[in-house]
Amino acid sequence: TFERLCDLLFDRLGGSMYLLNQVGNDRGTQYRHGIYYHDAAQRAVAEEVLSRQERFTEVMTEIKPAMEFYDGEAYHQ
């Protein structure tokens, strides 16, 4: 489910969810983490999951509408 995917994101991010533009030791805007939704129902789920994570401090994970996705070149895979 979409909720499970959101939960997995926060599980994998660990303490990095509280850091802007950083995952572990990797830093920069290319390491910004986010949840990108396709409809109002997914947005509501994402906001609910994020609110559960923000019990103690603000989470830096962005929630935005999904945009067009571009596959990477084969040599990046």
N, C-alpha and C positions, 0 to 999 in steps of 0.2 A: 504494500500500500504506500501511498505518498507519505503518510505519517511515519511509517517505518523507515522510509528513505531519509526523512528529516532527522529522525532519532539516530540513525546510523551516522549521519554527517556529524552530529554533535559528539557522538561516541568516539569517532575517529579524530576529531579535532582536539578533544581533551581541553587542556588549559589554553590552547591557541584560540579558542572561540572568543576569548576576552581581549585579544590583540588585534589591532587594525593592521591589515596588510602584512600579516605574518602567520606562518604555519610552522611550528617547531623553530628551527634555526634559520629557515628561509624567509627572507624579507623582501618587500617590494609590492607594488600594486598588482603584479601578476599573481601574487599569493593571496589576494582578497578572496574570502570565502563568502558564499551566498546561497540562498535558496531562490530559485526562479520558478514562478508558478505560471500555469496556463489558464486558470479560471478563478473565479471568486471562491469556490470551495477549497481549492488548493491554497489560496492565499490565507484563508481562515485557519486551515490546518497548520501552515507554516508559522503563523503568528502565535497559535496556541502552543506549539512545540517550543518556539523561541521563548515564550513567557515562562514555561516550566524551567528553562535553563537560566533565566534571569532572577533566580531567587535571591542571590546575594550581590550581584554586580551586573552592570550592563554588558550584554553580549554584542560583539562587533560584526556578527554575521548579517549581511544585508539581505533584505527580502525585496525582490523586484520582479516585474513581469518578465517572462521568458521572451527573448528576442530570437531572430533568425540564428540558427546554428550552422556553423561551417565546419565540415570535417577537416582535420589536419592532413597535410601531405603524407603520403605513405611512409616516407623516410622518418617521420616523427613518431610513428606507431611502434 
